[in-house]
């Protein structure tokens, strides 16, 4: 019999806000996550299975799809979903919508249907780097021979983002890392809200 292909899903969400604020946000979700203080950021990395039932049981997809509140933006997440790299940008602004960038080897940048596209300039603005970084970001995304792990790592380098090791879930030796668990009330509330929520279901099916 053919051997089952192991899913390779990991990533990190970088938010503006201290560890206390980021931890409170994690508690109100459904994904146990490590919260790690970094220079100028707090990192959130999935630390266990989603506490919601199917189809909301993919911890990485759930963190990737979760909206970041205005007090923690700008925020930027870089994730590996098997053979795809996905970047989500949460711009500043009360009503600003997340922007998405999907990268696949051989195809380069692809659209996520129904979602605003993140341009290289959006990534640079969220990261707070100089406009000159846009060119480097564009070159990384148009390299036809790269692999997804290298693309994500190179993007973090070009955007001067800390925590490259966290991309693969390596939090064991991360200084100050704390595993934060969702509270029961948040899990129950999510279950009630999503019981008939086809919009969230459709979004997750694309990830």
matplotlib code that plots the C-alpha trace (Angstrom):
import matplotlib.pyplot as plt

x = [0.0, 1.3, 2.5, 0.3, 1.7, 2.3, 0.7, 3.3, 1.6, 3.3, 3.8, 4.0, 1.7, 3.5, 1.4, 2.0, 1.2, 2.8, 2.7, -0.2, -2.3, -1.5, -2.1, -5.5, -6.4, -5.2, -7.4, -10.4, -9.8, -9.8, -6.1, -3.6, -0.6, 2.8, 3.2, 6.8, 8.2, 10.3, 11.9, 9.0, 6.5, 4.8, 4.8, 1.9, 2.7, 0.2, 1.0, -1.5, -4.7, -7.6, -10.2, -13.0, -14.6, -14.3, -13.9, -12.4, -9.8, -6.8, -4.8, -2.7, -5.5, -7.6, -4.8, -4.2, -7.9, -8.5, -9.0, -6.6, -8.1, -7.1, -5.2, -2.7, -2.2, -0.3, 0.2, 1.7, 1.5, 3.7, 2.6, 3.3, 0.3, 1.8, 3.4, 2.0, 3.3, 0.6, 1.1, -1.7, -1.4, -3.6, -3.2, -3.7, -7.1, -10.3, -12.1, -9.1, -9.5, -6.8, -4.9, -3.6, -0.7, -0.4, 2.8, 3.2, 6.4, 6.3, 3.3, 4.5, 1.9, -1.7, -5.0, -7.1, -10.6, -12.8, -10.0, -8.1, -4.6, -1.5, 1.0, 4.7, 4.1, 1.5, 4.0, 6.6, 4.2, 3.0, 6.6, 7.5, 10.5, 11.7, 10.0, 13.2, 12.4, 9.6, 11.9, 13.6, 10.2, 9.1, 12.3, 11.7, 8.2, 9.1, 12.0, 10.8, 13.1, 12.6, 11.0, 8.3, 10.4, 13.1, 10.6, 9.0, 12.5, 13.7, 10.6, 11.2, 14.8, 13.8, 11.2, 13.5, 11.1, 12.3, 11.7, 12.6, 13.0, 9.4, 8.3, 8.7, 7.2, 10.6, 9.6, 11.3, 14.3, 12.6, 13.2, 10.1, 7.8, 4.6, 1.9, -1.5, -4.7, -8.1, -10.7, -13.7, -16.2, -14.4, -14.5, -18.2, -19.0, -17.1, -19.1, -22.4, -21.4, -20.1, -22.8, -24.4, -21.7, -21.1, -18.9, -16.1, -16.4, -15.9, -12.9, -11.2, -11.8, -9.5, -6.5]
y = [0.0, 3.5, 5.4, 8.2, 11.7, 13.5, 17.0, 19.7, 22.7, 25.3, 29.0, 32.1, 35.1, 38.3, 40.9, 44.4, 44.1, 42.8, 39.2, 39.9, 41.3, 38.5, 35.9, 37.3, 37.1, 33.5, 32.6, 33.9, 31.6, 27.9, 27.2, 26.5, 28.6, 29.6, 33.3, 34.5, 38.0, 39.3, 42.6, 44.9, 42.1, 39.2, 35.9, 33.4, 29.9, 26.9, 24.7, 21.9, 20.8, 23.2, 22.7, 23.1, 20.1, 19.4, 21.2, 23.7, 21.2, 22.4, 24.5, 26.2, 27.0, 28.4, 30.7, 31.8, 32.6, 34.4, 38.1, 40.2, 43.1, 46.7, 47.1, 44.3, 45.6, 45.9, 42.1, 39.6, 35.9, 33.5, 29.9, 26.7, 24.7, 21.6, 22.7, 26.3, 29.3, 31.7, 35.2, 37.2, 40.9, 42.6, 46.3, 49.1, 50.8, 50.0, 48.7, 47.4, 43.9, 41.1, 40.8, 37.4, 36.1, 32.5, 31.1, 27.7, 26.3, 26.5, 28.8, 31.6, 33.9, 32.8, 34.4, 33.1, 33.4, 35.9, 37.5, 40.8, 40.2, 41.3, 43.1, 43.3, 46.9, 45.7, 43.3, 46.0, 48.4, 45.9, 45.0, 48.6, 48.5, 50.9, 51.0, 49.7, 46.3, 45.9, 45.0, 42.3, 40.9, 40.8, 39.0, 36.3, 35.7, 35.4, 33.0, 29.9, 27.4, 28.2, 25.9, 27.0, 26.9, 29.1, 31.6, 32.1, 32.4, 34.8, 36.9, 37.2, 38.3, 40.8, 42.3, 42.3, 40.2, 38.3, 34.7, 32.8, 29.6, 29.8, 29.2, 25.5, 25.5, 25.4, 27.0, 24.7, 26.9, 30.3, 32.6, 33.6, 31.2, 30.4, 27.9, 29.6, 27.5, 28.8, 29.1, 26.9, 29.7, 30.8, 27.3, 26.9, 30.4, 29.5, 26.2, 28.1, 30.8, 28.3, 25.7, 27.1, 29.5, 28.5, 31.6, 30.5, 26.9, 28.1, 30.1, 27.3, 24.9, 27.1, 26.8]
z = [0.0, -0.7, 2.3, 3.5, 2.9, 6.1, 6.3, 6.7, 8.3, 10.4, 10.7, 12.9, 13.4, 14.4, 16.1, 17.6, 21.3, 24.4, 25.6, 28.0, 25.2, 22.8, 25.4, 26.2, 22.5, 22.3, 25.3, 23.5, 20.5, 20.0, 19.2, 22.0, 21.1, 22.2, 22.8, 22.4, 23.0, 20.2, 19.3, 18.5, 18.2, 19.9, 18.1, 18.2, 17.1, 17.2, 20.1, 19.8, 18.1, 17.6, 20.3, 17.8, 16.0, 12.3, 9.9, 12.4, 13.8, 11.8, 14.2, 11.6, 9.3, 12.2, 13.4, 9.8, 9.2, 12.6, 12.5, 14.5, 16.5, 15.7, 18.9, 17.7, 14.2, 11.9, 12.0, 9.6, 9.4, 7.4, 7.1, 5.3, 4.2, 2.8, -0.5, -0.4, 1.4, 2.6, 3.9, 5.6, 6.3, 8.8, 8.1, 10.6, 10.6, 12.3, 9.2, 7.3, 5.9, 5.9, 2.7, 1.4, -0.7, -1.7, -3.3, -5.0, -6.5, -10.3, -10.3, -8.1, -6.6, -6.8, -5.7, -2.9, -4.4, -2.6, -0.6, -1.1, -2.5, -0.5, -2.7, -1.9, -0.7, 1.8, 3.3, 3.6, 5.2, 7.8, 8.6, 9.0, 6.6, 4.0, 0.5, -1.0, 0.5, -1.9, -4.7, -2.7, -1.8, -5.4, -6.5, -3.8, -4.9, -8.6, -8.2, -10.1, -8.5, -4.8, -2.3, 0.1, 3.2, 1.6, 0.3, 3.7, 5.4, 2.7, 3.1, 6.8, 6.1, 3.5, 5.8, 8.8, 10.8, 13.9, 14.7, 11.5, 13.5, 14.6, 11.0, 11.5, 15.0, 16.8, 20.1, 22.5, 23.0, 22.3, 25.2, 27.1, 25.2, 27.1, 26.0, 26.3, 26.3, 25.1, 27.9, 27.9, 27.4, 24.2, 22.8, 23.6, 22.1, 18.9, 18.6, 18.9, 16.4, 13.8, 14.0, 10.9, 9.7, 6.1, 5.4, 7.8, 6.6, 3.0, 3.9, 5.7, 2.8, 0.7, 3.1]

ax = plt.figure().add_subplot(projection="3d")
ax.plot(x, y, z, "-o")
ax.set_aspect("equal")
plt.show()
